[in-house]
Amino acid sequence: MTKPISYKRHRFPPEIIAHAVWVYFRFPLSLRIVEEMLLERGIVVSYETIRRWGKKFGPAYVRRLRRKPPRPTDVWHLDEVVITIAGKKRWLWRAVDQDGYVLDEVVQHRRDTKAAKRLLTRLMKKQGLVPKRIVTDKLASYGAARRQVMPRVEHRSHKGLRGW
């Protein structure tokens, strides 16, 4: 078990520190831009302070994120979108859990049961477990692949599921 992160002797609340560090590492932004973003919200903090926060708290946040074990109650949201690579049409298949973490992405030539089956088998290998439920759009390939790969998993689909 990891020990809790201590914010003692810090002038700013943990929420502001965590947000500043997250923004800096999540997006390709400079420390000065993060400083400006916080200033727009009325938070006056120097870019050097944000750098020190990133150095101090960044590794601890990463350890906590990496230790998040997959849960057997997970819900996977699956979707596919057409993309063009070098002038050729391809399908980008994505799987996201209920917390918004991308589980896997696969680029394939097809949009059929074989492609959906490949995504599901890769997900099960990568995650090491079967989800409680999968949520998809109305593409029939998901249902056929699910019946072959994970027949006991609940499957919900609706036409309104487009994008994330």
Secondary structure, DSSP 8 states (H G I E B T S, - for coil): -------TT-SS-HHHHHHHHHHHHHTT--HHHHHHHHHHTT----HHHHHHHHHHHHHHHHHHHHT----TT-EEEEEEEEEEETTEEEEEEEEEETTS-EEEEEEES--SHHHHHHHHHHHHHHHSS--SEEEE-S-HHHHHHHHHH-TTSEEEE-TT----
